[in-house]
Each structure stands twice: as structure tokens, then as C-alpha cells.
Amino acid sequence: MTTQNTLYSQLPATDRLLRHAQIIPIIAQFGHTRTVDTLRLLQDEARAHIRSQNGLPAWCDDWVREAEKRLTAGAPQGLRPVFNLTGTVLHTNLGRALLAEEAVEAVTQAMRAPVTLEYDLDGAGRGHRDRALAAMLCQLTGAEDACIVNNNAAAVLLMLAATANGKEVVVSRGELVEIGGAFRIPDVMTQAGCRLHEVGTTNRTHARDYQAAINENTALLMKVHTSNYQIEGFTHAVDEAELAQIGQAMNVPVIADLGSGSLVDLSQYGLPKEPMPQALIAAGVSLVSFSGDKLLGGPQAGIIVGKRDLIARLQQHPLKRALRADKMTLAALDATLRLYLHPETLAEKLPTLRLLSRDAAAIHTQGERLLEQVASHYPDFEVRVEACLSQPGSGSLPVDRLPGAALTFTPRDGRGSQLEALALRWRALSVPVLGRIKDGRLWLDLRCLEDEAQFLEVLLK
């Protein structure tokens, strides 16, 4: 009978393990300290197993492999690239807009070298970090000035806090939206020190409702684009142009939260038309806010364009420093906006527009091409190419769907647990593949698939 002392004597010393040839790349990857700590932990586990089971753990025949396994499993995951085949192009949980190569290069340059973030080359002194981008935004939208913060929620908060603190803001009841993680317009007003003055009803608000609400305490009239839902049927709303006329007549500024904010007419690309900041500025709206990482196709940012005097109040407000964008965001946004100066190549270079406007027939052809290689690797499933409807996502074009195609996987035994197991298996790949389960099938929507070679390499392992 093997004694415990004999078993203890079979445990290798840490120094001996550290001299093993196969441990060198592990130390290079995870570091000497973490590797040593893991080896000592394994030794403690082995001793405890000997005491309780009078035997060695099963992994004792390969200590190096077990150490690598433990280190890999315990390594922080961080941000990992994935294949977004969910059918949602601007997926909030997956980072929304993919950046153009020009933006990626601009961010890399801003990370590698000092940049003129707040430095004026003409005067050799301190400049304003929004200045260069503000000029371009004015060129694109027709606004007098612009301000940039870290997201559109921050933009709305700053607009309200800087222009309406302690006063009333008039908003239609049908536009008191909640977006994202419980971001509610009434709550934001409270945080900004404003008092909400609701007018109209959920489905119908008229010009006379706004006119009757204006009093000596009114600071703003506000429009909120209901980008994440739509009311249909017996409805009426006052558009921004009409509201701007009311504001001008009553000497009350009008602000608008566009949310997704497209800078181009999407209908020319076969997509539903969305309101554009330049149209609202032309109509007389005083301030317009919108996101950088939705339909605009850039980094997460909140952009405010409008009247020079109001933008100056935003820039001087204490919140601006807390909400300002960093150099990498500004570099990516700068490169993205420059693409809009060349509209003839925009659909090719801007990933968001390229993916949203993909032709359904071309996606179906892609599916047929992939089917030939994928189906034989999944014999337990019936693999087909099926028509599907994708969605823009992130509150953009909420009720519109984009026709396309998907690879679908249906279990031959009809068991739904097969789908969950397959989805879990794909999420564990070196580059996770994310689809959606619906109607007894696992769907891989191909609208956002551009790198077919890497996809096949990962999926067919």
C-alpha cells in the first residue's frame, strides 16, 4: 500500500517545475509571479488530495499543462472581438458602430504621439479641444458653433443644466422617453436642476399646447426624437420647424435631442429617412444634440450644434469639464467627420452605412457560398439559408427592418437543448460567434459578416 509520505515525495518542487522547457512560454504570457503562485496552489491542492483521498489528483501527470489551464481560465477576459451575427447592426452590448479604417489610424496616431489637443499652433498657447471639430461640424450642419462631450446623454444633461437651471422646460408628454439603462428625460431634467412642464397627451400634442405653457419661468421648448419607439394611429405632433417659429415669436430657445442623428439623407441608400441636424438648424432650432456612435458611424460621443451664444454657455459650464471627450474620441470623430466631406465614397468607407445598406440578394449569395462549407461540419443539424429581417439597433429606426439572409441550424432530433448547447459552444470559440435562437432554429444573420475567411476558420475547427 502506498503511504502518504511516498505520495508527498512524488510532488515536484517549484524550482524544478520552473526549469521545465514548456513552462517558459507560460511565464512569458502570464508572468513569473502569477506562474509561481499557481504552481504553489497546485502543490497545496495535491497535498490536500493526498490527505483526504490517499492518492494523487488526476492532473499530476502533467503539472505544466494544468498550470497553463488554470492560468488561462483565471485570466481577465476584458474586451474580446466577436462575430456579430445577431441581426442587430448597431448593437449596444457589442460596442455599436464599427469605426472606419481612417478613424482607427487616427486613434492609433493620437495614442502614439503628442497631439494638439488643447494647443494653438498659431498663437503657441492654449487652445480649445473642441475647436477643430467644431469648425467641421459647422461646415456639415450649418450651425454657428459646436460642443462635444462623451455621449448623447451627457449632451442632453449639459444643454439643460447650462441653459435652464432653476426654470421650466416644456416637453410633449409623448416625448418623455426612457432609453438605455433607465435614462429618462424627466430624471435628467431633475439632475440638471430644471422643472419639467408637460404638455399635450401621449398621442397628440398641438402648437397651442406649447403656446399656452410658456410663462415668465420658461427657459426652453424641447423636442425629443422618439428614436426607440413609435406611436401609430390617432396622433399629432408639432415638428421642430413649427416649434422653432413658436419659440422665435415668444423669445424662447428651442432645443432638440435627435439621439441617432444621421448627417446624410439615408433614403438615397435605400434606407428609411431620419431627421438630420442640418435640417433642424436651418429651421431655426437653437441647439441640436445627437450621438456619434449610432447612425453617424463614429466613436461614442455626444455632439451639440447650434447658436454661438448658447454653445458658449455650454463650454463655460462646470459640467463640461466632467463630460468632455478625450483625445482618442476626438481623433476618431475627426476622421469620421472627414469622410462626410467626400459623400461619393461614404457608403464604401463608413462601416455603419456599408452594413446597413447591404443588398439582400448579395447577402443571400454569401449565405449560399458559406452553406457549401458549413453544412457538412454540423451533421446533427439541418443547415439552410433563409431570408430574415435585420434591424439597425440602438434606438435607430426602431420599427424598420432590413431584408437579408441567415444561416439557420435546426436540430434533427427536434430538441431545443441542442440549440442552447451549440450557441454555448460558439460563444466559447477563440473569436465567439453570436447569433440568436428563434422559432426552433439558431440563426446566424449574415448582414454584418465581412471577414468570411476568419469566420470559416473559427466555425469549422
Summary of the structure (lengths in Angstrom):
residues: 461
radius of gyration: 28.5
end to end distance: 45.1
largest distance: 99.7
contacts: 1457
relative contact order: 0.13
helix: 47%
strand: 18%
